[in-house]
Amino acid sequence: MKNFDDKWRQLTMAAQRAPVEEEAAAPFGFATRIAARAMRDEQPAMIAMFSRFSVRALYVACLLTLVSVAANYLAFAGTEDDEQALIDPVSEVLTNAS
């Protein structure tokens, strides 16, 4: 522990003696050049095609989700036998096994 304390003091003293540097600012027009370069580059054809089809796939997935929820709701709501829904399968298996 003593070795750690000595090294810590040396490092803090070295940090205090270090010269203070002024903040480096970006050169004039840097942001404009970067934005212009980003807009100039075109997307590769594969990425553009993937982005187009990914949105369509999202629409299809949402549609399938809504259809499956509606079908399951209609199947559940169509059962008029409430007693069938309350059957405990574990107790049925245990009763039949003994």
Secondary structure as UniProt FT lines:
FT   HELIX           2..17
FT   TURN            28..29
FT   HELIX           30..40
FT   HELIX           45..77
FT   HELIX           82..85
FT   HELIX           89..97
//
